[in-house]
Amino acid sequence: MDDFQALISSLGESVVTYVGKDRLQSLYVFGDPGDMAAAIELGLAENTWEFQQHAIDKLIEIREMFLDEVSISYRFVTPDSSSAEATAARQPDFSMV
């Protein structure tokens, strides 16, 4: 595993730890080593403001931890927010959840 992949893996583990495994339905973390950028797609167990606010607060903490290493973006996804083709093409790894 190269250094960037290790960084992405560490980022994913931090999301699971800080947001909480019980609050996540799905998690997909990917990045571009050329830009030193990472993107996080979170599927929350409940699509409520409380769950979103908790996740946002924790993602702010995570961004601060990784500030000098990688630029981080995130978005919330629901089963309806991505097409079946895109989901199949990405083959996200949910093993961290």
Disulfide bonds with the S-S distance in Angstrom:
none
